[in-house]
């Protein structure tokens, strides 16, 4: 099946609430590749790579986030598959 890749930005109360660990766990459960990191502007950035249906499921879960999160907005833009294998947390940028 064809893999798709997206760059995702999530805005709201998404830092210091376990959001990166939440995304990583859900992505691994769904068999997705990519990474997640905090941004200094308070948002969370994700590159997600995988089958379109699985990516959609992750985005649905991200719209809720972990219990203490308050997601205000999610933006997706197409990205190139950078060949990442597995799903990792990256340092803040």
PyMOL commands that set and color helices and strands:
alter all, ss='L'
color gray80, all
select helices_A, chain A and resi 19-29+52-64
alter helices_A, ss='H'
color red, helices_A
select strands_A, chain A and resi 4-13+33-38+44-50+70-78+87-89
alter strands_A, ss='S'
color yellow, strands_A
deselect
rebuild
show_as cartoon
